[in-house]
Amino acid sequence: MPRERMSAMIAALVRYATPPSSLAGRLSVQSLLFAAGEGAFLAGSAVFFKFVVGLTLAEVGLGLTIAAVASFCVAVPMGKLVDRFGPKRMWSLSATVQSALFLAWPFVDSFPEYVALAVAMEVAGTLGGTAHGAYVIDVLPPAERVESRAYMYSALNVGFSLGAFLSGGAIAFGTDVLRWSPVLTAVLFVVNAAAILRLPDATHDVRGPEPRAKPEGIPAIRNRSWIAVTFFTGVLWTNQVLLHTVIPLWLVAETDAPRVLVAVLFATNTVMCIVLPRLTSRGIHDVDTALRAVRISTCFFVLTCLITLATHETVGWVTIAMFFLGHVVLTVAELFLSASGWTFEAELMDPRRRGDYQGVSELGNTLGRFWAPAVYGLLAMHWGAFGWLTIAAIVTVAAVGLHSAAHSGRRFLERNVPADVLADARVGGPHTEEVATAGPPSIVEPEAPLPESTGDLHR
């Protein structure tokens, strides 16, 4: 009996680790390639900018801010490009352009050159992020979207971990090796660009004999409900500001916990984000279940604030245990919020204008979170208990607002999008595990048949 249980457990683990479908596996390879390349550069970027380019911390921060503003300004036009030319082509183009830009980093040696390249990278990355989001929603059958996105999220975290490991090796070998480390990222992005083109065409990629026309439907920028959804979602995503900035600073400045604990906490977050996304995404398939996930995420976010606040009064191993618990709780908040966001993207976008909606979502998300590092830092580090309770209140209000905006967004689509288009784009089939046969991902797999259409889309 113990042997049978062990076999059953191993079989269950294998099923859990297997892609929900062959297409999900191939998309996960893309996520891994992108994250490995991006992580290989970003993890060591602070050292690269200081010792290779010769910048000060203030110059690096100013350049990143300018690049972020540029990304914000081009978000909507990039969404229109994706709708005009097709998400897969724009996704591959973005990866190709970014590969060429990474090759320029070893030759940058001044602040103006750094700013110019950082802005170009952000603009190309905005195109890639918008195209990727539109392609994934377009190409995956509705019943598979959330679980497949969860599997891709796991692959993304594996890729970032591999990239960070490679970056650490480059730093260890000194400045001369670090200078040429972007070449590895460029190679990975070129491979990724080629692999993207071998994926099946999504509905928006199919070209007819007639000239392409402007997509039907009301532009996303006029859908105030969608802007509100993305804004409130951005506020809830400020959990990452706690994770990466505020809690580490609080640990070092306000508690007796050892500083090495920060690395352990990040490792815990990474492992959980690799292992648990599929588990936390189960049962989330429409607006109502996504809002339930938002409520769960918000409760865990608030609980993190209370736990972290309590560490100000604890000592020794109790403090360490409390930080560990708080990080676990915050990661659970992140995972449930991710699953809800994938569902909102699928259920609250006009299927005919997915690139446009992805571009506008960049605006809303940015507005929802750009202020958080400064505000949360001030609240936590200078206002103490009242500050942490204020952070908890902010995310609670955002969750309430998101509920209202999501219901309003659903009514907006029902009024302005043909019923047959919405019906085809929403989940209506059996669960992923009943539909898709899993298979190992391959970046050289030949063109697969076009998945079931997500709607009657016209160009």
C-alpha positions as CSV (number, residue, x, y, z in Angstrom):
1,M,0.0,0.0,0.0
2,P,2.8,2.5,0.8
3,R,4.4,1.7,-2.6
4,E,1.1,2.3,-4.4
5,R,0.6,5.6,-2.6
6,M,4.1,6.6,-3.5
7,S,3.5,5.7,-7.2
8,A,0.2,7.6,-7.2
9,M,1.9,10.6,-5.6
10,I,4.8,10.5,-8.2
11,A,2.2,10.3,-11.0
12,A,0.3,13.2,-9.6
13,L,3.5,15.3,-9.4
14,V,4.4,14.4,-13.0
15,R,1.0,15.5,-14.2
16,Y,1.3,18.7,-12.3
17,A,4.7,19.4,-13.8
18,T,3.5,18.6,-17.3
19,P,2.2,21.4,-19.5
20,P,-1.6,21.6,-19.8
21,S,-1.2,21.3,-23.6
22,S,1.5,21.1,-26.2
23,L,0.9,24.8,-27.1
24,A,1.2,25.8,-23.4
25,G,4.5,24.0,-23.3
26,R,5.8,25.8,-26.3
27,L,4.7,29.2,-25.0
28,S,6.4,28.3,-21.7
29,V,9.7,27.8,-23.6
30,Q,9.3,31.3,-24.9
31,S,8.7,32.5,-21.3
32,L,11.8,30.7,-20.1
33,L,14.0,32.0,-22.9
34,F,12.8,35.6,-22.4
35,A,13.3,35.5,-18.6
36,A,16.7,33.8,-18.8
37,G,17.9,36.5,-21.2
38,E,16.3,39.3,-19.3
39,G,17.4,38.0,-15.9
40,A,21.0,37.4,-17.1
41,F,21.3,41.2,-17.7
42,L,19.0,42.7,-15.1
43,A,20.3,40.8,-12.1
44,G,23.7,42.3,-12.6
45,S,22.6,45.6,-14.2
46,A,23.4,47.7,-11.1
47,V,27.0,46.4,-11.1
48,F,27.2,46.8,-14.9
49,F,26.1,50.4,-14.9
50,K,28.4,51.4,-12.1
51,F,31.7,49.6,-13.0
52,V,31.3,49.2,-16.8
53,V,29.4,52.3,-17.9
54,G,30.7,54.4,-15.0
55,L,27.4,55.9,-13.8
56,T,26.4,57.0,-10.4
57,L,23.3,55.6,-8.6
58,A,21.5,58.9,-9.2
59,E,22.2,58.8,-12.9
60,V,21.0,55.2,-13.2
61,G,17.8,56.1,-11.4
62,L,17.2,59.2,-13.5
63,G,17.7,57.2,-16.7
64,L,15.3,54.5,-15.6
65,T,12.7,57.1,-14.8
66,I,13.1,58.7,-18.2
67,A,12.8,55.3,-19.9
68,A,9.6,54.5,-17.8
69,V,8.1,57.8,-19.0
70,A,8.9,56.9,-22.6
71,S,7.3,53.5,-22.1
72,F,4.2,55.1,-20.6
73,C,3.9,57.5,-23.6
74,V,4.1,54.8,-26.3
75,A,1.9,52.2,-24.6
76,V,-1.3,53.0,-26.5
77,P,0.4,53.5,-30.0
78,M,2.1,50.1,-29.5
79,G,-1.2,48.5,-28.8
80,K,-2.6,49.9,-32.1
81,L,0.5,48.6,-33.9
82,V,-0.2,45.1,-32.5
83,D,-3.8,45.2,-33.7
84,R,-2.7,46.5,-37.1
85,F,0.1,44.1,-37.9
86,G,-0.7,41.1,-35.7
87,P,0.7,40.1,-32.2
88,K,3.0,37.3,-33.3
89,R,4.9,39.4,-35.8
90,M,5.2,42.4,-33.4
91,W,6.3,40.0,-30.6
92,S,9.1,38.6,-32.7
93,L,10.1,42.0,-34.0
94,S,10.4,43.3,-30.5
95,A,12.6,40.4,-29.5
96,T,14.8,41.0,-32.5
97,V,15.1,44.7,-31.9
98,Q,15.9,44.1,-28.2
99,S,18.6,41.6,-29.2
100,A,20.3,44.2,-31.3
101,L,20.1,46.8,-28.5
102,F,21.6,44.4,-26.0
103,L,24.6,44.2,-28.3
104,A,25.1,47.9,-27.9
105,W,25.5,47.9,-24.1
106,P,29.2,46.9,-24.1
107,F,30.0,50.1,-26.0
108,V,28.0,52.6,-23.9
109,D,30.3,54.8,-21.8
110,S,28.4,58.0,-21.1
111,F,25.1,59.1,-19.4
112,P,23.5,60.4,-22.7
113,E,24.2,57.1,-24.4
114,Y,22.8,55.2,-21.5
115,V,19.6,57.2,-21.5
116,A,19.1,56.8,-25.2
117,L,19.7,53.1,-25.1
118,A,17.5,52.7,-22.0
119,V,14.6,54.5,-23.7
120,A,15.0,52.4,-26.8
121,M,15.0,49.2,-24.7
122,E,11.8,50.3,-22.9
123,V,10.0,51.2,-26.1
124,A,10.9,47.9,-27.7
125,G,9.9,46.1,-24.5
126,T,6.6,47.8,-24.4
127,L,5.8,46.6,-27.9
128,G,6.9,43.1,-26.9
129,G,4.8,43.0,-23.7
130,T,1.7,44.3,-25.4
131,A,2.1,41.8,-28.3
132,H,2.8,38.9,-26.1
133,G,-0.3,39.6,-23.9
134,A,-2.5,39.9,-27.0
135,Y,-1.1,36.8,-28.7
136,V,-1.5,34.6,-25.6
137,I,-5.1,35.5,-25.1
138,D,-5.8,35.2,-28.8
139,V,-4.2,31.9,-29.4
140,L,-5.2,29.8,-26.3
141,P,-8.7,28.3,-26.3
142,P,-10.8,30.0,-23.6
143,A,-10.9,26.9,-21.3
144,E,-7.1,26.7,-21.2
145,R,-6.1,30.3,-20.7
146,V,-5.8,30.6,-16.9
147,E,-4.0,27.2,-16.3
148,S,-1.7,27.7,-19.3
149,R,-0.8,31.2,-18.1
150,A,-0.1,29.8,-14.7
151,Y,2.3,27.2,-16.2
152,M,4.0,30.0,-18.2
153,Y,4.3,32.0,-15.0
154,S,6.2,29.1,-13.4
155,A,8.5,28.9,-16.5
156,L,9.1,32.6,-16.3
157,N,10.3,32.3,-12.7
158,V,12.6,29.4,-13.6
159,G,14.0,31.5,-16.4
160,F,14.7,34.5,-14.2
161,S,16.4,32.2,-11.7
162,L,18.6,30.8,-14.4
163,G,19.4,34.3,-15.6
164,A,20.3,35.5,-12.1
165,F,22.7,32.5,-11.8
166,L,24.4,33.4,-15.1
167,S,24.6,37.0,-14.1
168,G,26.2,36.1,-10.8
169,G,28.8,34.1,-12.7
170,A,29.6,37.0,-14.9
171,I,30.0,39.3,-11.9
172,A,32.3,36.8,-10.2
173,F,34.6,36.8,-13.2
174,G,35.2,40.5,-13.1
175,T,34.5,43.6,-15.1
176,D,36.0,42.3,-18.4
177,V,33.6,39.4,-18.5
178,L,30.7,41.5,-17.2
179,R,31.1,44.0,-20.0
180,W,30.3,41.3,-22.6
181,S,27.6,39.6,-20.7
182,P,24.8,41.3,-22.7
183,V,26.0,39.3,-25.7
184,L,24.5,36.2,-24.1
185,T,21.2,38.0,-23.6
186,A,21.3,39.1,-27.2
187,V,21.8,35.5,-28.3
188,L,18.9,34.2,-26.2
189,F,16.6,36.9,-27.6
190,V,17.5,36.0,-31.2
191,V,16.7,32.4,-30.5
192,N,13.4,33.5,-28.9
193,A,12.5,35.7,-31.9
194,A,13.0,32.8,-34.2
195,A,11.0,30.4,-32.0
196,I,8.1,32.9,-31.8
197,L,7.7,32.8,-35.6
198,R,7.3,29.1,-35.4
199,L,4.3,29.3,-33.1
200,P,0.9,29.0,-34.7
201,D,-0.8,32.1,-36.0
202,A,-3.3,33.6,-33.7
203,T,-6.6,34.9,-35.1
204,H,-5.3,38.4,-35.3
205,D,-2.2,37.1,-37.3
206,V,-4.2,35.6,-40.1
207,R,-4.1,37.8,-43.2
208,G,-6.8,37.8,-45.8
209,P,-6.6,39.0,-49.4
210,E,-8.3,42.3,-48.6
211,P,-6.3,45.2,-47.1
212,R,-6.2,45.4,-43.4
213,A,-8.6,47.8,-41.9
214,K,-8.9,49.4,-38.5
215,P,-10.4,47.0,-35.9
216,E,-14.1,47.2,-35.2
217,G,-15.3,48.4,-31.8
218,I,-14.8,51.3,-29.5
219,P,-11.2,52.2,-28.7
220,A,-10.0,51.0,-25.3
221,I,-9.1,54.5,-24.2
222,R,-12.8,55.3,-24.2
223,N,-13.7,52.3,-22.0
224,R,-13.4,54.0,-18.6
225,S,-14.3,50.7,-16.8
226,W,-11.2,49.0,-18.3
227,I,-9.0,51.9,-17.3
228,A,-10.4,51.6,-13.8
229,V,-9.8,47.9,-13.7
230,T,-6.2,48.2,-14.7
231,F,-5.6,51.1,-12.3
232,F,-7.0,49.2,-9.3
233,T,-5.1,46.1,-10.4
234,G,-1.9,48.2,-10.5
235,V,-2.6,49.4,-6.9
236,L,-2.9,45.8,-5.8
237,W,0.3,44.9,-7.6
238,T,2.1,47.2,-5.2
239,N,2.6,44.0,-3.2
240,Q,5.8,43.8,-5.3
241,V,6.9,47.1,-3.7
242,L,6.6,45.6,-0.3
243,L,8.3,42.4,-1.5
244,H,11.3,44.0,-3.1
245,T,11.8,47.3,-1.3
246,V,9.8,48.1,1.8
247,I,10.1,44.8,3.7
248,P,13.8,44.4,3.1
249,L,14.4,48.0,4.3
250,W,12.2,47.4,7.3
251,L,14.0,44.2,8.1
252,V,17.4,46.0,8.1
253,A,16.4,49.3,9.8
254,E,13.7,48.4,12.2
255,T,14.3,44.8,13.4
256,D,17.1,42.6,14.8
257,A,16.8,40.0,12.0
258,P,20.0,39.1,10.2
259,R,20.5,40.8,6.8
260,V,21.2,37.5,5.1
261,L,17.5,36.7,5.7
262,V,16.6,38.9,2.8
263,A,18.2,36.5,0.4
264,V,16.4,33.5,2.0
265,L,13.1,35.3,1.7
266,F,13.6,36.1,-2.0
267,A,14.5,32.5,-2.6
268,T,11.3,31.4,-0.9
269,N,9.3,33.7,-3.1
270,T,11.0,32.4,-6.2
271,V,10.4,28.7,-5.3
272,M,6.7,29.3,-4.5
273,C,6.2,31.2,-7.8
274,I,7.6,28.3,-9.7
275,V,5.7,25.5,-7.9
276,L,2.3,27.0,-7.0
277,P,0.8,29.1,-9.8
278,R,-1.2,26.2,-11.3
279,L,-2.6,25.3,-7.9
280,T,-3.7,28.8,-7.0
281,S,-5.3,29.4,-10.4
282,R,-7.6,26.4,-10.3
283,G,-11.3,27.3,-10.4
284,I,-10.7,30.8,-11.7
285,H,-12.4,31.1,-15.0
286,D,-14.7,34.1,-15.2
287,V,-15.2,37.6,-13.7
288,D,-16.9,36.3,-10.5
289,T,-14.2,33.7,-9.7
290,A,-11.5,36.3,-10.5
291,L,-13.0,38.7,-8.0
292,R,-13.0,36.0,-5.4
293,A,-9.3,35.6,-6.1
294,V,-8.9,39.3,-5.6
295,R,-10.6,39.1,-2.2
296,I,-8.3,36.3,-1.2
297,S,-5.2,38.2,-2.5
298,T,-6.3,41.4,-0.6
299,C,-6.8,39.5,2.7
300,F,-3.3,38.1,2.4
301,F,-1.8,41.5,1.5
302,V,-3.4,43.0,4.6
303,L,-2.3,40.1,6.7
304,T,1.3,40.7,5.5
305,C,1.1,44.3,6.7
306,L,0.0,43.2,10.1
307,I,2.6,40.5,10.4
308,T,5.4,42.8,9.3
309,L,4.2,45.5,11.7
310,A,4.4,43.0,14.6
311,T,8.1,42.3,13.9
312,H,9.0,45.7,15.3
313,E,8.3,44.4,18.8
314,T,9.6,40.8,18.4
315,V,13.2,39.6,18.9
316,G,15.4,36.7,17.8
317,W,13.9,33.6,16.2
318,V,10.4,35.0,16.6
319,T,11.3,37.8,14.3
320,I,12.8,35.5,11.7
321,A,9.8,33.2,11.8
322,M,7.4,36.2,11.4
323,F,9.3,37.5,8.4
324,F,9.3,34.1,6.8
325,L,5.5,33.8,7.4
326,G,4.9,37.3,6.1
327,H,6.8,36.6,2.9
328,V,4.9,33.3,2.3
329,V,1.6,35.2,2.9
330,L,2.6,38.0,0.5
331,T,3.6,35.5,-2.2
332,V,0.2,33.8,-1.9
333,A,-1.3,37.3,-2.5
334,E,0.8,37.7,-5.6
335,L,-0.2,34.3,-7.0
336,F,-4.0,34.8,-6.5
337,L,-3.7,38.3,-8.0
338,S,-1.9,36.9,-11.1
339,A,-4.6,34.4,-11.7
340,S,-7.3,37.1,-11.4
341,G,-5.5,39.4,-13.8
342,W,-5.2,36.7,-16.5
343,T,-9.0,36.2,-16.3
344,F,-9.8,39.9,-16.4
345,E,-7.6,40.3,-19.6
346,A,-9.6,37.5,-21.3
347,E,-13.1,38.4,-20.0
348,L,-13.0,42.3,-20.0
349,M,-11.3,43.1,-23.3
350,D,-13.0,43.6,-26.6
351,P,-11.8,40.5,-28.5
352,R,-11.5,42.6,-31.7
353,R,-9.0,45.1,-30.1
354,R,-6.8,43.1,-27.8
355,G,-3.6,44.9,-28.7
356,D,-5.4,48.2,-28.1
357,Y,-6.6,47.0,-24.7
358,Q,-3.2,45.7,-23.8
359,G,-1.7,49.1,-24.5
360,V,-4.2,50.9,-22.4
361,S,-3.7,48.4,-19.6
362,E,-0.1,49.5,-19.5
363,L,-1.3,53.1,-18.8
364,G,-3.7,52.0,-16.1
365,N,-1.3,49.7,-14.3
366,T,1.5,52.4,-14.4
367,L,-0.8,55.0,-12.9
368,G,-1.9,52.5,-10.2
369,R,1.6,51.7,-8.9
370,F,4.2,54.3,-9.9
371,W,3.7,56.3,-6.7
372,A,4.0,53.3,-4.4
373,P,7.8,53.1,-3.7
374,A,7.9,56.7,-2.3
375,V,4.5,56.6,-0.5
376,Y,4.9,53.1,1.0
377,G,8.5,53.9,2.0
378,L,7.4,57.0,3.8
379,L,4.4,55.3,5.5
380,A,6.3,52.3,6.7
381,M,9.6,53.8,7.7
382,H,8.3,57.1,9.2
383,W,4.7,56.6,10.3
384,G,5.2,53.2,12.0
385,A,2.0,51.3,12.9
386,F,-0.3,54.0,11.4
387,G,1.7,53.8,8.2
388,W,1.3,50.0,7.8
389,L,-2.4,50.2,8.6
390,T,-2.7,53.0,6.0
391,I,-1.1,50.7,3.4
392,A,-3.6,48.0,4.3
393,A,-6.4,50.5,3.9
394,I,-5.2,51.6,0.5
395,V,-5.2,48.1,-1.0
396,T,-8.6,47.3,0.6
397,V,-10.1,50.4,-1.1
398,A,-8.5,49.3,-4.3
399,A,-10.1,45.9,-4.1
400,V,-13.5,47.4,-3.5
401,G,-13.0,49.7,-6.5
402,L,-11.9,46.8,-8.6
403,H,-15.1,44.9,-7.9
404,S,-17.2,47.8,-9.1
405,A,-15.0,48.5,-12.1
406,A,-15.1,44.8,-13.2
407,H,-18.8,44.5,-13.1
408,S,-19.1,47.8,-15.0
409,G,-16.6,46.6,-17.6
410,R,-18.6,43.5,-18.2
411,R,-21.8,45.5,-18.8
412,F,-19.8,47.8,-21.2
413,L,-18.8,44.8,-23.3
414,E,-22.3,43.4,-23.3
415,R,-23.6,46.7,-24.6
416,N,-20.9,47.4,-27.2
417,V,-19.7,44.0,-28.5
418,P,-21.8,41.5,-30.5
419,A,-23.0,38.6,-28.4
420,D,-21.5,36.0,-30.7
421,V,-18.1,37.5,-30.4
422,L,-18.2,37.6,-26.6
423,A,-19.6,34.1,-26.4
424,D,-16.7,32.7,-28.5
425,A,-14.1,34.6,-26.5
426,R,-15.3,33.5,-23.1
427,V,-14.8,30.2,-21.3
428,G,-17.4,27.7,-22.4
429,G,-15.7,24.5,-22.9
430,P,-14.5,21.7,-20.6
431,H,-11.6,22.1,-18.3
432,T,-8.1,22.2,-19.6
433,E,-7.1,18.8,-18.2
434,E,-10.0,17.2,-20.1
435,V,-9.3,19.0,-23.4
436,A,-5.5,19.1,-23.9
437,T,-3.1,16.3,-24.1
438,A,0.2,17.3,-22.6
439,G,3.4,17.1,-24.5
440,P,7.0,18.2,-24.1
441,P,7.7,21.7,-25.4
442,S,9.8,22.2,-28.4
443,I,11.0,25.3,-30.1
444,V,11.6,23.5,-33.4
445,E,8.1,22.0,-33.6
446,P,6.6,22.6,-37.0
447,E,3.6,24.9,-37.5
448,A,0.6,23.5,-35.5
449,P,-3.0,23.9,-36.7
450,L,-4.7,27.2,-35.7
451,P,-6.5,26.7,-32.4
452,E,-10.2,27.3,-32.2
453,S,-11.1,30.9,-32.9
454,T,-11.6,33.2,-30.0
455,G,-14.2,35.2,-31.9
456,D,-15.3,36.5,-35.3
457,L,-12.6,39.1,-35.7
458,H,-12.3,41.3,-38.7
459,R,-9.5,43.5,-40.1
